[in-house]
Amino acid sequence: MMEILQNLRPEQLLAELKEIGVSPESYPIFLKKAESKIIKIKRLSPAQANVLKQIALICGADIAIPRDAYFGSKNRRFDVLLFANHREIEKIVNRLQEQPWMDGIKDMLSGVLKPEEVPVLKIGEKEIHFNRTYIMGIINISPDSFYSGSRYTTISAVKRVLEEMEEEGADFIDIGAESTRPGSKMLDGKEEIERLKYVLPVVIKSAKIPVSVDTYKAEVAKFALDCGTHMINDISGLGFSHPDKKLAQVIARYKASLVIMHIQGNPETMQINPQYKNLMSEIKEFLRERIDFAIQNGIDQKRIVIDPGLGFGKKLEHNYEIIERLAELKIFNRPILVGHSRKSFIGNPFNLPPEERLEGTLGVTALLIKNGASIIRVHDVLESKRVAQLIDKIVR
């Protein structure tokens, strides 16, 4: 008789080792062997690729390298895929110490061996350690948001829903004055401020939790931060076509927190046949560049949150791949925010309007939490909070 053991957490594997009577001295070895990884290493010379392949094989691992790397010119550069568990990576790192010209690769692989850290976010004067999933409630004060159930256009309605969301367990509130649904035209900054100026001060005064404002405009961010907003949720990732120094400098000056989201195009154009050669690599490269830009312009790295941008310049299959591979974004050690609530990729397979997408949203919420989401941005706080608490008990 045989059993296949899958998706064991370290403590579960340890229990299995103890049950069959393995020597305690060998526990660390087997725990490391269970942590298999696929690591993409970029821009290696043919010599580096071939030497690393030989070392990996000696250590019990393997590397997939391009055919051309075997006979390639020394000036060419290649990407490779390393297939190894924790124990094998340790052995590779040890052998690379004998190859000083491979120190860059050794240092990168040494980073993989470090224990996964819980992301920490500075917001205001506080620090949040993401030992659980946090919930961000959505309040839209734009009259044309894609989901009618999230539109609140009077001060009394906004105050009421703010109180409800806080009672239901929201950890943040995100206020948006401009619809960024696919095909929407950009709103003038003055009009956006006009929509915010009566509502936002009331929210800031009443809220018991941090408030975020959803904007990509420097002048609107300045207005929001002057009102006391804690975070700017920027769908442009600091600029649609090129980095926006003005916005970055405003956020840095106020020592505000920032959500950097990936997007292809802008809201008006983003869903016109978006294309990617390598979806996750391109998202990671975008986020890496924008994080570096933010830091260069004075934004504290600990105040940065990242968002892969579900539904923003993504086809149906792109969204599903991001959900499945979300954990790859942990490489940045920043909190991962995801906004999936009632979006079209949840409803379109069943021809359901936004009003009928709650069950799908909650199902995706569970997957996102399992795959590494730190903050879930949702319309339905109570239901999402319950799902988060349950899934946290299972996977955290």
Secondary structure, DSSP 8 states (H G I E B T S, - for coil): ------S--HHHHHHHHHHHT--GGGHHHHHHHT-EEEEEEEEE-HHHHHHHHHHHHHTT-EEE--GGGGT--TT--EEEEEEEEHHHHHHHHHHHTT-GGGHHHHHHHHHHHS-----EEEETTEEEE-SS-EEEEEEE-STT-S-GGGB--SHHHHHHHHHHHHHHT-SEEEEESS---TT-----HHHHHHHHTTTHHHHHHH-SS-EEEE---HHHHHHHHHHT--EEEETTSS-SSS--HHHHHHHHHTT-EEEEE--SS-TTTTTSS---SSHHHHHHHHHHHHHHHHHHTT--GGGEEEE--TTSS--HHHHHHHHHTGGGGGGG-S-BEEE-TT-HHHHGGGT--GGG-HHHHHHHHHHHHHTT-SEEEES-HHHHHHHHHHHHHHH-
